[in-house]
Amino acid sequence: MISENGVRGRSYYQTGLTGRRRGADALVCLSHYLFYGDPENGLLPLGYGYDQERRFAIEKILELKHNGQSRKLPGAPVTQRSRLNGWPPGCHRGYVAVPSQRGTKTRLP
């Protein structure tokens, strides 16, 4: 767990967007926060196998708590919305690291 993302995710969960141009960070941090959950606040984790539920929760959170800071969310461009399922990283979603001459790449097994 990346604790900094978890803390920022909790902040976005509780208060929503706090400034302009925070949408991409909110998507990543909320996804991370919801993936691991928050037992202290009674939030169950939406980890592996809950991608669609996590995506739905993030869309609703940002729809209700955008605080007028974003005109694009939740109707964000496809590239930004695809980040909703960016957590967990590919190596934890069935991808395999493949060493090559130029560095390590990931691919499906």
C-alpha positions in Angstrom: 0.0 0.0 0.0 1.2 3.5 -0.8 0.3 5.4 2.3 0.4 8.8 0.7 -2.2 7.7 -1.9 -4.3 6.3 0.9 -4.3 9.5 2.9 -5.1 11.6 -0.1 -7.8 9.1 -1.2 -9.4 9.4 2.3 -9.4 13.2 1.9 -11.0 13.0 -1.5 -13.5 10.5 -0.1 -14.5 12.7 2.7 -14.4 16.2 1.2 -14.2 15.7 -2.6 -12.1 17.8 -5.0 -10.4 20.7 -3.2 -8.9 22.6 -6.2 -8.8 22.8 -9.9 -7.0 20.1 -12.0 -7.1 17.5 -9.2 -9.2 15.0 -11.2 -6.5 12.6 -12.3 -5.0 12.5 -8.8 -8.4 11.9 -7.3 -9.0 9.0 -9.6 -5.7 7.3 -8.7 -6.0 8.0 -5.0 -9.6 7.1 -4.6 -9.0 3.9 -6.5 -6.1 3.0 -4.1 -8.1 4.0 -1.0 -11.2 2.0 -2.0 -9.0 -1.0 -3.1 -7.6 -1.3 0.5 -10.6 0.0 2.3 -10.5 1.9 5.7 -11.5 -0.3 8.7 -11.1 2.7 10.9 -14.0 4.4 9.1 -16.0 1.2 8.4 -15.2 1.1 4.7 -14.8 -2.4 3.4 -12.0 -3.0 0.8 -13.0 -3.3 -2.9 -10.0 -5.2 -3.9 -9.4 -7.9 -6.5 -12.6 -8.8 -8.3 -14.4 -5.6 -7.4 -13.2 -3.5 -10.3 -16.7 -2.5 -11.5 -17.9 -1.7 -8.0 -14.8 0.4 -7.4 -15.3 2.3 -10.7 -19.0 2.9 -9.8 -18.1 4.2 -6.3 -15.5 6.6 -7.7 -17.8 7.9 -10.3 -20.5 8.6 -7.7 -18.1 10.1 -5.2 -16.8 12.6 -7.8 -20.2 13.3 -9.2 -21.5 14.2 -5.7 -18.3 15.9 -4.4 -16.7 17.7 -7.3 -17.4 21.0 -5.5 -17.5 22.8 -8.8 -13.8 22.2 -9.3 -14.2 20.0 -12.4 -16.4 20.3 -15.5 -15.1 17.0 -16.9 -15.6 14.5 -14.1 -17.3 12.1 -14.0 -17.8 12.5 -17.7 -14.0 12.6 -18.1 -12.2 11.7 -21.4 -11.7 7.9 -21.9 -8.0 8.2 -21.1 -8.7 9.6 -17.7 -11.6 7.3 -17.0 -9.5 4.3 -17.9 -7.3 5.2 -14.9 -10.2 4.1 -12.6 -9.1 0.5 -13.2 -5.4 1.5 -13.1 -5.1 0.1 -9.6 -4.0 -2.5 -8.8 -1.0 -2.4 -11.2 -0.9 -4.8 -14.1 1.6 -7.1 -12.4 -1.1 -7.9 -9.8 -3.9 -8.5 -12.4 -2.6 -11.5 -14.2 0.3 -9.8 -16.1 3.7 -11.4 -16.1 7.0 -9.4 -16.1 9.1 -10.4 -19.1 12.8 -9.3 -19.1 14.1 -7.9 -22.4 17.2 -6.1 -23.6 15.5 -2.7 -23.2 14.0 -3.4 -19.7 11.2 -5.3 -18.2 7.9 -5.4 -20.0 4.6 -6.9 -18.9 2.3 -9.1 -20.9 -0.5 -11.6 -20.3 0.7 -15.2 -19.7 
